[in-house]
Amino acid sequence: MKLTLFDLDHTLLSGDSDVLWCDFLMAKGVLDKKHFAPRNADME
């Protein structure tokens, strides 16, 4: 079985999936916002 991955950032997704996923995890309290928010901003 072959696996094909596509980068959908700024195409089907309106943003960067890494940034959006971290935003979601911070909103749910899974990631510490104080620690990850600055790092997440650097990825944008």
N, CA, C and O atoms as a Maestro MAE file, in Angstrom:
{
 s_m_m2io_version
 :::
 2.0.0
}

f_m_ct {
 s_m_title
 :::
 protein
 m_atom[176] {
  # First column is atom index #
  i_m_mmod_type
  r_m_x_coord
  r_m_y_coord
  r_m_z_coord
  i_m_residue_number
  s_m_chain_name
  s_m_pdb_residue_name
  s_m_pdb_atom_name
  i_m_atomic_number
  :::
  1 25 0.850 -1.173 0.000 1 A "MET " " N  " 7
  2 3 0.000 0.000 0.000 1 A "MET " " CA " 6
  3 2 0.899 1.240 0.000 1 A "MET " " C  " 6
  4 15 1.864 1.319 0.760 1 A "MET " " O  " 8
  5 25 0.575 2.186 -0.844 2 A "LYS " " N  " 7
  6 3 1.321 3.444 -0.915 2 A "LYS " " CA " 6
  7 2 0.574 4.521 -0.145 2 A "LYS " " C  " 6
  8 15 -0.656 4.539 -0.106 2 A "LYS " " O  " 8
  9 25 1.323 5.401 0.455 3 A "LEU " " N  " 7
  10 3 0.757 6.526 1.198 3 A "LEU " " CA " 6
  11 2 1.251 7.818 0.561 3 A "LEU " " C  " 6
  12 15 2.450 8.001 0.351 3 A "LEU " " O  " 8
  13 25 0.332 8.695 0.262 4 A "THR " " N  " 7
  14 3 0.672 9.991 -0.308 4 A "THR " " CA " 6
  15 2 0.180 11.081 0.630 4 A "THR " " C  " 6
  16 15 -0.981 11.076 1.037 4 A "THR " " O  " 8
  17 25 1.055 12.011 0.974 5 A "LEU " " N  " 7
  18 3 0.710 13.123 1.853 5 A "LEU " " CA " 6
  19 2 0.794 14.430 1.075 5 A "LEU " " C  " 6
  20 15 1.689 14.621 0.251 5 A "LEU " " O  " 8
  21 25 -0.129 15.303 1.343 6 A "PHE " " N  " 7
  22 3 -0.154 16.605 0.695 6 A "PHE " " CA " 6
  23 2 -0.122 17.691 1.757 6 A "PHE " " C  " 6
  24 15 -0.730 17.556 2.819 6 A "PHE " " O  " 8
  25 25 0.580 18.749 1.465 7 A "ASP " " N  " 7
  26 3 0.604 19.918 2.337 7 A "ASP " " CA " 6
  27 2 -0.549 20.823 1.914 7 A "ASP " " C  " 6
  28 15 -0.512 21.415 0.835 7 A "ASP " " O  " 8
  29 25 -1.567 20.930 2.755 8 A "LEU " " N  " 7
  30 3 -2.766 21.688 2.416 8 A "LEU " " CA " 6
  31 2 -2.772 23.088 3.016 8 A "LEU " " C  " 6
  32 15 -3.779 23.793 2.948 8 A "LEU " " O  " 8
  33 25 -1.649 23.491 3.602 9 A "ASP " " N  " 7
  34 3 -1.571 24.819 4.209 9 A "ASP " " CA " 6
  35 2 -1.837 25.899 3.172 9 A "ASP " " C  " 6
  36 15 -1.272 25.893 2.078 9 A "ASP " " O  " 8
  37 25 -2.702 26.814 3.539 10 A "HIS " " N  " 7
  38 3 -3.060 27.971 2.710 10 A "HIS " " CA " 6
  39 2 -3.680 27.572 1.366 10 A "HIS " " C  " 6
  40 15 -3.677 28.361 0.421 10 A "HIS " " O  " 8
  41 25 -4.214 26.339 1.283 11 A "THR " " N  " 7
  42 3 -4.967 25.918 0.096 11 A "THR " " CA " 6
  43 2 -6.367 25.539 0.565 11 A "THR " " C  " 6
  44 15 -7.269 26.376 0.569 11 A "THR " " O  " 8
  45 25 -6.552 24.281 0.960 12 A "LEU " " N  " 7
  46 3 -7.841 23.864 1.523 12 A "LEU " " CA " 6
  47 2 -8.004 24.344 2.956 12 A "LEU " " C  " 6
  48 15 -9.124 24.526 3.436 12 A "LEU " " O  " 8
  49 25 -6.882 24.549 3.636 13 A "LEU " " N  " 7
  50 3 -6.896 25.079 5.000 13 A "LEU " " CA " 6
  51 2 -6.540 26.558 4.939 13 A "LEU " " C  " 6
  52 15 -5.614 26.955 4.232 13 A "LEU " " O  " 8
  53 25 -7.269 27.353 5.672 14 A "SER " " N  " 7
  54 3 -6.966 28.796 5.662 14 A "SER " " CA " 6
  55 2 -5.957 29.121 6.757 14 A "SER " " C  " 6
  56 15 -6.282 29.795 7.734 14 A "SER " " O  " 8
  57 25 -4.747 28.642 6.587 15 A "GLY " " N  " 7
  58 3 -3.686 28.887 7.550 15 A "GLY " " CA " 6
  59 2 -2.680 27.760 7.533 15 A "GLY " " C  " 6
  60 15 -2.747 26.868 6.687 15 A "GLY " " O  " 8
  61 25 -1.754 27.799 8.461 16 A "ASP " " N  " 7
  62 3 -0.724 26.784 8.603 16 A "ASP " " CA " 6
  63 2 -1.226 25.723 9.572 16 A "ASP " " C  " 6
  64 15 -1.590 26.041 10.704 16 A "ASP " " O  " 8
  65 25 -1.250 24.473 9.142 17 A "SER " " N  " 7
  66 3 -1.825 23.411 9.974 17 A "SER " " CA " 6
  67 2 -1.079 23.244 11.298 17 A "SER " " C  " 6
  68 15 -1.703 22.941 12.315 17 A "SER " " O  " 8
  69 25 0.248 23.435 11.308 18 A "ASP " " N  " 7
  70 3 1.012 23.334 12.562 18 A "ASP " " CA " 6
  71 2 0.551 24.387 13.563 18 A "ASP " " C  " 6
  72 15 0.338 24.090 14.739 18 A "ASP " " O  " 8
  73 25 0.401 25.611 13.090 19 A "VAL " " N  " 7
  74 3 -0.023 26.716 13.948 19 A "VAL " " CA " 6
  75 2 -1.463 26.502 14.416 19 A "VAL " " C  " 6
  76 15 -1.774 26.690 15.592 19 A "VAL " " O  " 8
  77 25 -2.335 26.110 13.491 20 A "LEU " " N  " 7
  78 3 -3.740 25.883 13.846 20 A "LEU " " CA " 6
  79 2 -3.884 24.753 14.860 20 A "LEU " " C  " 6
  80 15 -4.691 24.854 15.785 20 A "LEU " " O  " 8
  81 25 -3.113 23.681 14.699 21 A "TRP " " N  " 7
  82 3 -3.190 22.546 15.622 21 A "TRP " " CA " 6
  83 2 -2.718 22.965 17.015 21 A "TRP " " C  " 6
  84 15 -3.349 22.612 18.012 21 A "TRP " " O  " 8
  85 25 -1.622 23.711 17.093 22 A "CYS " " N  " 7
  86 3 -1.134 24.178 18.394 22 A "CYS " " CA " 6
  87 2 -2.126 25.148 19.032 22 A "CYS " " C  " 6
  88 15 -2.331 25.107 20.245 22 A "CYS " " O  " 8
  89 25 -2.746 26.019 18.230 23 A "ASP " " N  " 7
  90 3 -3.783 26.918 18.758 23 A "ASP " " CA " 6
  91 2 -4.921 26.116 19.377 23 A "ASP " " C  " 6
  92 15 -5.402 26.447 20.461 23 A "ASP " " O  " 8
  93 25 -5.349 25.066 18.692 24 A "PHE " " N  " 7
  94 3 -6.423 24.206 19.187 24 A "PHE " " CA " 6
  95 2 -6.021 23.541 20.504 24 A "PHE " " C  " 6
  96 15 -6.796 23.531 21.461 24 A "PHE " " O  " 8
  97 25 -4.810 22.986 20.551 25 A "LEU " " N  " 7
  98 3 -4.351 22.306 21.764 25 A "LEU " " CA " 6
  99 2 -4.195 23.272 22.933 25 A "LEU " " C  " 6
  100 15 -4.460 22.900 24.076 25 A "LEU " " O  " 8
  101 25 -3.770 24.501 22.667 26 A "MET " " N  " 7
  102 3 -3.676 25.501 23.733 26 A "MET " " CA " 6
  103 2 -5.067 25.884 24.225 26 A "MET " " C  " 6
  104 15 -5.270 26.056 25.427 26 A "MET " " O  " 8
  105 25 -6.022 26.020 23.314 27 A "ALA " " N  " 7
  106 3 -7.396 26.374 23.697 27 A "ALA " " CA " 6
  107 2 -8.029 25.282 24.551 27 A "ALA " " C  " 6
  108 15 -8.846 25.573 25.425 27 A "ALA " " O  " 8
  109 25 -7.657 24.024 24.304 28 A "LYS " " N  " 7
  110 3 -8.193 22.895 25.073 28 A "LYS " " CA " 6
  111 2 -7.426 22.658 26.369 28 A "LYS " " C  " 6
  112 15 -7.822 21.818 27.177 28 A "LYS " " O  " 8
  113 25 -6.331 23.390 26.575 29 A "GLY " " N  " 7
  114 3 -5.545 23.242 27.790 29 A "GLY " " CA " 6
  115 2 -4.556 22.093 27.753 29 A "GLY " " C  " 6
  116 15 -3.973 21.746 28.780 29 A "GLY " " O  " 8
  117 25 -4.359 21.497 26.584 30 A "VAL " " N  " 7
  118 3 -3.409 20.394 26.448 30 A "VAL " " CA " 6
  119 2 -1.976 20.920 26.467 30 A "VAL " " C  " 6
  120 15 -1.085 20.298 27.047 30 A "VAL " " O  " 8
  121 25 -1.763 22.064 25.830 31 A "LEU " " N  " 7
  122 3 -0.454 22.715 25.832 31 A "LEU " " CA " 6
  123 2 -0.510 23.962 26.698 31 A "LEU " " C  " 6
  124 15 -1.526 24.656 26.746 31 A "LEU " " O  " 8
  125 25 0.585 24.235 27.375 32 A "ASP " " N  " 7
  126 3 0.699 25.428 28.207 32 A "ASP " " CA " 6
  127 2 0.841 26.658 27.311 32 A "ASP " " C  " 6
  128 15 1.841 26.816 26.611 32 A "ASP " " O  " 8
  129 25 -0.175 27.527 27.341 33 A "LYS " " N  " 7
  130 3 -0.212 28.699 26.457 33 A "LYS " " CA " 6
  131 2 0.992 29.618 26.686 33 A "LYS " " C  " 6
  132 15 1.550 30.154 25.729 33 A "LYS " " O  " 8
  133 25 1.389 29.799 27.934 34 A "LYS " " N  " 7
  134 3 2.511 30.691 28.242 34 A "LYS " " CA " 6
  135 2 3.797 30.206 27.571 34 A "LYS " " C  " 6
  136 15 4.607 31.010 27.107 34 A "LYS " " O  " 8
  137 25 3.973 28.909 27.526 35 A "HIS " " N  " 7
  138 3 5.191 28.326 26.954 35 A "HIS " " CA " 6
  139 2 5.118 28.218 25.429 35 A "HIS " " C  " 6
  140 15 6.089 28.534 24.741 35 A "HIS " " O  " 8
  141 25 3.977 27.776 24.898 36 A "PHE " " N  " 7
  142 3 3.891 27.467 23.475 36 A "PHE " " CA " 6
  143 2 3.458 28.632 22.591 36 A "PHE " " C  " 6
  144 15 3.783 28.632 21.404 36 A "PHE " " O  " 8
  145 25 2.744 29.619 23.113 37 A "ALA " " N  " 7
  146 3 2.263 30.729 22.278 37 A "ALA " " CA " 6
  147 2 3.408 31.479 21.585 37 A "ALA " " C  " 6
  148 15 3.310 31.745 20.387 37 A "ALA " " O  " 8
  149 25 4.487 31.828 22.294 38 A "PRO " " N  " 7
  150 3 5.584 32.518 21.601 38 A "PRO " " CA " 6
  151 2 6.236 31.647 20.520 38 A "PRO " " C  " 6
  152 15 6.598 32.144 19.453 38 A "PRO " " O  " 8
  153 25 6.382 30.360 20.798 39 A "ARG " " N  " 7
  154 3 6.976 29.450 19.814 39 A "ARG " " CA " 6
  155 2 6.051 29.286 18.618 39 A "ARG " " C  " 6
  156 15 6.507 29.192 17.478 39 A "ARG " " O  " 8
  157 25 4.758 29.253 18.880 40 A "ASN " " N  " 7
  158 3 3.774 29.119 17.815 40 A "ASN " " CA " 6
  159 2 3.785 30.365 16.924 40 A "ASN " " C  " 6
  160 15 3.666 30.257 15.704 40 A "ASN " " O  " 8
  161 25 3.928 31.533 17.526 41 A "ALA " " N  " 7
  162 3 3.978 32.783 16.760 41 A "ALA " " CA " 6
  163 2 5.211 32.819 15.855 41 A "ALA " " C  " 6
  164 15 5.164 33.379 14.760 41 A "ALA " " O  " 8
  165 25 6.306 32.226 16.311 42 A "ASP " " N  " 7
  166 3 7.526 32.180 15.498 42 A "ASP " " CA " 6
  167 2 7.356 31.314 14.253 42 A "ASP " " C  " 6
  168 15 8.064 31.507 13.265 42 A "ASP " " O  " 8
  169 25 6.431 30.367 14.290 43 A "MET " " N  " 7
  170 3 6.216 29.468 13.151 43 A "MET " " CA " 6
  171 2 5.367 30.109 12.064 43 A "MET " " C  " 6
  172 15 5.330 29.606 10.941 43 A "MET " " O  " 8
  173 25 4.686 31.202 12.369 44 A "GLU " " N  " 7
  174 3 3.812 31.838 11.378 44 A "GLU " " CA " 6
  175 2 4.597 32.584 10.342 44 A "GLU " " C  " 6
  176 15 4.015 33.177 9.434 44 A "GLU " " O  " 8
  :::
 }
 m_bond[175] {
  # First column is bond index #
  i_m_from
  i_m_to
  i_m_order
  :::
  1 1 2 1
  2 2 3 1
  3 3 4 2
  4 3 5 1
  5 5 6 1
  6 6 7 1
  7 7 8 2
  8 7 9 1
  9 9 10 1
  10 10 11 1
  11 11 12 2
  12 11 13 1
  13 13 14 1
  14 14 15 1
  15 15 16 2
  16 15 17 1
  17 17 18 1
  18 18 19 1
  19 19 20 2
  20 19 21 1
  21 21 22 1
  22 22 23 1
  23 23 24 2
  24 23 25 1
  25 25 26 1
  26 26 27 1
  27 27 28 2
  28 27 29 1
  29 29 30 1
  30 30 31 1
  31 31 32 2
  32 31 33 1
  33 33 34 1
  34 34 35 1
  35 35 36 2
  36 35 37 1
  37 37 38 1
  38 38 39 1
  39 39 40 2
  40 39 41 1
  41 41 42 1
  42 42 43 1
  43 43 44 2
  44 43 45 1
  45 45 46 1
  46 46 47 1
  47 47 48 2
  48 47 49 1
  49 49 50 1
  50 50 51 1
  51 51 52 2
  52 51 53 1
  53 53 54 1
  54 54 55 1
  55 55 56 2
  56 55 57 1
  57 57 58 1
  58 58 59 1
  59 59 60 2
  60 59 61 1
  61 61 62 1
  62 62 63 1
  63 63 64 2
  64 63 65 1
  65 65 66 1
  66 66 67 1
  67 67 68 2
  68 67 69 1
  69 69 70 1
  70 70 71 1
  71 71 72 2
  72 71 73 1
  73 73 74 1
  74 74 75 1
  75 75 76 2
  76 75 77 1
  77 77 78 1
  78 78 79 1
  79 79 80 2
  80 79 81 1
  81 81 82 1
  82 82 83 1
  83 83 84 2
  84 83 85 1
  85 85 86 1
  86 86 87 1
  87 87 88 2
  88 87 89 1
  89 89 90 1
  90 90 91 1
  91 91 92 2
  92 91 93 1
  93 93 94 1
  94 94 95 1
  95 95 96 2
  96 95 97 1
  97 97 98 1
  98 98 99 1
  99 99 100 2
  100 99 101 1
  101 101 102 1
  102 102 103 1
  103 103 104 2
  104 103 105 1
  105 105 106 1
  106 106 107 1
  107 107 108 2
  108 107 109 1
  109 109 110 1
  110 110 111 1
  111 111 112 2
  112 111 113 1
  113 113 114 1
  114 114 115 1
  115 115 116 2
  116 115 117 1
  117 117 118 1
  118 118 119 1
  119 119 120 2
  120 119 121 1
  121 121 122 1
  122 122 123 1
  123 123 124 2
  124 123 125 1
  125 125 126 1
  126 126 127 1
  127 127 128 2
  128 127 129 1
  129 129 130 1
  130 130 131 1
  131 131 132 2
  132 131 133 1
  133 133 134 1
  134 134 135 1
  135 135 136 2
  136 135 137 1
  137 137 138 1
  138 138 139 1
  139 139 140 2
  140 139 141 1
  141 141 142 1
  142 142 143 1
  143 143 144 2
  144 143 145 1
  145 145 146 1
  146 146 147 1
  147 147 148 2
  148 147 149 1
  149 149 150 1
  150 150 151 1
  151 151 152 2
  152 151 153 1
  153 153 154 1
  154 154 155 1
  155 155 156 2
  156 155 157 1
  157 157 158 1
  158 158 159 1
  159 159 160 2
  160 159 161 1
  161 161 162 1
  162 162 163 1
  163 163 164 2
  164 163 165 1
  165 165 166 1
  166 166 167 1
  167 167 168 2
  168 167 169 1
  169 169 170 1
  170 170 171 1
  171 171 172 2
  172 171 173 1
  173 173 174 1
  174 174 175 1
  175 175 176 2
  :::
 }
}
